[in-house]
Structure formats: structure tokens, C-alpha cells
Amino acid sequence: MVLHFKRFFVLGMALLSAQLGFSQLGFSHELGVIVGPVQFRSDYGQRLNEENNIGNTGYGIGLIHYINFSYRADCNCYTADTYFNDHFKLRSEISYNQTNLDHFGKWVDPSLTSENAERLRRHSGQANNFDIGMQLEYFPFSIRAFSSHRGAWGPFISLGAHYTTSSPKAFTDYTSVNGVQDNNVFNPNNIYQPWIAASQGEYPIDLDQINAWSVVTSVGTRYKLTILSDLMIDLRFQYYFSDWIDGFNHKLPSNKFNDVLVWLNFGYIYYLD
């Protein structure tokens, strides 16, 4: 665990150094908070099932910081009028999301009375993810024009990379046919047996702390609330380069994708300079 915190400390310092480097160039800053519902799409439940996607919904919160290239804080003046300065912002973020995970879909339908169906119904988990990263946001319309008009809209798209530390949890309250209840998810008799058969020697549950990179893309818009503040709505798609973020990775043919996060967040942004 100490090693994981050291990694985050190093990444955080690199992120801060990059931001301070831009600060020395005189660019202005924005600080904000974001919050909203997340869908964690993982190996829990039936893939591409809307009931499953809606059922496995949690929340996310975060702090965001922007480098605004269109304005100079050191002289209270606009920067050179270039396309990049007037259409891009650099966003850094520290965020946390949590989702309680259950199995939804046809394999846990109440009409199914087998022991395997009961094992699925009794198995649940929780994803706990801490993220740090950067995104480059592109505004197709002029940032300068948006900044000077209260009530204006500023749509954007973004692309970036995040580093995630996940601390997943898993639970079961499965009771066998002989009436014995065992809450141990690492007892192979308590979990869905096809996972064991397809495991290829690797147990499908691992609750150790997990670290992984992810690619993040989003689409959203800002609304100019006052000259020094904006409201924001942002729909994010985050693809992890790991299938263990939720602590669960079975080897059945239906498991075709790594874990994915979809986050609809709402934000408030204040211009510091």
C-alpha cells in the first residue's frame, strides 16, 4: 500500500510541476468541483443489458483545475491571438468514485432456481476508485468570446489519460442446499461454478489494491454564470487498461471488454485570475 501512495505522490508532483510550469508563463487559472452519477460497467451482471447498467450506478466527486491559455494573469490582458490559445484549455483532476455492484439480467431471473443462479444472486461487490490525471479540452467556439458574455454557452470535447488506484470489495451471503452459510468469496463452492470451470487456473476474484492507466474522453458544455464563474455539464467515457478494477475478472466468453466508467458530472468553476 505504501508503494501505491508513493506512486500517486510522484504522479501528483509531476502534475503539479506541469501546472506550475504553465503558471510561470503567466496563463490564468480556474478551479472547480464536479459531482454526479456514474455507471460502472464491469463483469458484474449481463453485458450490454440496460437494467444492469442502470442498476450498477454509483457516484463520483472531484476537484478540477484549468490552465486558461487565452488570458494572462500577470498583466490582466489577453494572450497572443492564436487558434490554440483561443480554443484549448488544459484540465487536471483528482477524483473519487464508488459504485455498489450486483448481478442483473436473465441469469439471475427469479424463475431460475438452480444453485448457480442463487450463487449469482448472492454475489455482490463494490468499486472504489481514486483517479488523478489530465485532459486537453477543445472548444470549437472562441474562448475569449465566451468569457466576455454572461449567459453564453461554451461546448467542448476532451481527451486525456488518468491513473487509477482501485480498492475493490466483494461479498456473498450464499447458503448451500444443506443450509450452511459461508460469507467467504474465496471459497470456490460459494461462487458461480462456470467461473471456476473457465478460470484457466486464475481465481476470478482479487481484492488487492489495483493500479491501472485509463483513457478518458468527454463531451460537455459550460454556461457563463458570471464573468468569474461557470456552470458545467460533462458526460465522460473512461476505458481502463485493466479488467480487474472491480476486483472481478471471469474468463467466460461473454467477458470481452475491460472495465468501463460512464460519468455524468455537474460542475462549478471559478476563475482565480
N, C-alpha and C positions, 0 to 999 in steps of 0.2 A: 504493500500500500504506500509506503514511504517513497518508493521508486516512482509510482504513478503521480504522486503530488510533485515530485521533483520535475517530472516531465511537464506537468502543467505550469509549474513555476517558470521553467525555461521558455515554454511557448508564450506564456503571459508576458515575460520580459521582452521577448522578440517582438510581440505585438505592440507593447508599449514603446519600444525603441523605434519601431517603424512610424508610429503616430507622432512621437516627439521629433523624429527627423522631418516629417512634413510640417510640424509646428514651427521649426526653425526657418522654414521657407515663408512663414507669415500667413499661411492659409488659416481660415477661420474654422471654428469647431461647433458641433451640435451634439447635444446629449439627450437621450431619450429612454423611455421604458416601454416594454411591449408585454402583452399578456393575451392569452386566447386558447381556444380548444385545439387539441392535437389528436390526430388519428395515428396510432402506431400499428402499421401493417407488417405483421410478422408471421411466424409459423403457428401461432395460435389461431384456431378456427379454420374455416374454409376459405381458401384463397379466392379473391375477386368476388366475394359474397358481401353484398351491401349491409346486410344485418350484422355481419362480422365486423366490417369497417366502422359502422356506427357504434356497435357495442363496445369495441375496444378504443374508446375515446377518453383522453385524459386532459391535462392542462400543461401550459408552458408559460414561463415568465423569463424576462431577460432585461439586461441593460445594454444599450447600443450607443456607439459614438461614431460621429461622421467627421471626415475631413471635407470641407467645402472649398473646392478649388476656385470658385468664381469670385471669392471675396477675400481681401487681405485684412487680417486683424491688426497688423502693426501700423497701418495707415488709415484704417476705416475707408478703404477705397476698393474698387473692383480690380481684379487681376487683368492680365493681358487677355484680350478678347479672342480666345482660341476656341475651337469646337470642343476640345476635351474639357477645358475649364468650365464651359457653359452647359455641358451635358453629362458629366460624370461626377459621382461622389464615392468616396471610399468609406465603407462601413465596417467597423469592428464590433464584436458582440461577445458577451458572456451570458449564457442562458441555461435554464434547467427545465426539464420536462419529466412528467410522471404519468404513467398510464397503467391502470389495472387491466389485466389481460385474462380473457376467458375464451372458451371454445364455443363458436356459434356455427350454425349451418346444419346440413342434413345428417351429419354423423352423430349429432347429439340430439336429434329429434326425440321427443318423449315417447314416440311409438317404438323406438328401439329399446329392447330390454336386455340385451346381452351384457356380459361383464365388461367387455371392451368399451361399449357405449357408456357404461357407468364410470369407468376409469376416466374417460374423456370429460364427462360432466363434472367430475370431482377434481380435475386438474385445473389450476389457475396460476397466474403469475403476476409480476409487476415489473415494469421497465422504469428505471431511474437513471436519467442521462444528464450529465453535465457537459456543456458544449463551450468551446472557445474557437473563434475563427474570424475570417474576413470575407467580405463580398464587395465586388465593384458594381455599383448601381448606375444604370444608364437611363437618362431622362430624355425622351425624344424631343420634348419641347424645351425652350430656353429656361435654365435655372434662374437667370437674372430676372426675366420677365415674371416668373412665378413668385420670386422673393419680394417683388415690389407691389404686388396686388393682393390685398386681403380678399379672401373668398375664392382665390384661384385654385385650380386643380393641377397636380403635377404627377402624371402617371410615370411608372418606371418598371424596368425589369432588372434582374441582378443575377450574378453568377459568382460563386466563391467556393472556398474549402473550409471545413470545420474539423476540429479534433475532438473526439468524444471519449469520455470515461463513463462507463455504464456499470451500475451496481444492481444487477437483476435479482429478483426473488422468485421463488416457485413454491407452490403449496398443493397439498392433496388432503382430502378427508375421505378417501376411498375406504369402504367397508366391504370386505370379501364375502363370499357366499356363506362362509362359516361364522359370520358375524364379527370378525376381528377387524378392528380399525387400526390402521398404521399410517401416520402422517408423514412418513419418510418418502420424499420424492426420489431418493436414490435407491429405493428398493424396487428392483425391476418388476416385481409382481404387482406393484401399485400403479403402474403407468400403462398406457395403451400398448398392447403387445406387438402390433405391426411395427412400432418404432424400434423395438428391440430386434425384431427379425431383420430389419433393414439397416441396422446401426453400423454394420461393417466394422464392428469391434469398438466403436466410439459411442459412449453413452450420450443420449440426446439432450441431457440437461447438464449445464455447467454454470454454477453461480459465483465463480470467481470474478473479480473485477476485470472488466474488458475495456481495452483501448483500441480505437479504430479511427481512421480518417473517413470523411464523407464529402460528397459534392452537394452543394446547396444551390438551388435556383428558385427564384420567386418572381411574382408579378404583383404589382400593387399601385397605390396612388397616395399622394399626400393632398391634404386640404389646408390652405393657408388660413389659420385661425386668427392670428395676429401677425404683425410684422416680425416678431421674435419667436413665434411658436407655430407648430404644425400639428395636425392630426394625421394619422396614417393607418391604412389597412393594407395587409400584405398576406398573400397566400403562398406558402413555401412548400417546396418538394425537396426532401433530403434523402439521398441514397447513401447508405452506409456500405463501406467496403468490407463488410463482415456480416455473417448470418447468426452471430452469437450475441447481438446487442440485448436481446430479450432473455438471454441465458438458455435458449432452447433452439435446437437445430436437428430436426429429424431428417432421415435420408429417404423418405418416401418420394416417389416420382412427382407428387404434387408440390414438393418443395423446390421450386425452380428459381427463386429470387432471394437476394439478400434482404435484410430488414430495411424498411422504408418508413419515413415520418412525413405526414402531411399536417401543416400547422397554419391555421388561420389566425393571425395575430393583429391586434389593435394597439396602436402606439400613440404616445405623446412625445413630441420632440421640441426642445428648447434651444435657441441659438445663443451660444455663450458669448460670441464676439460679434 
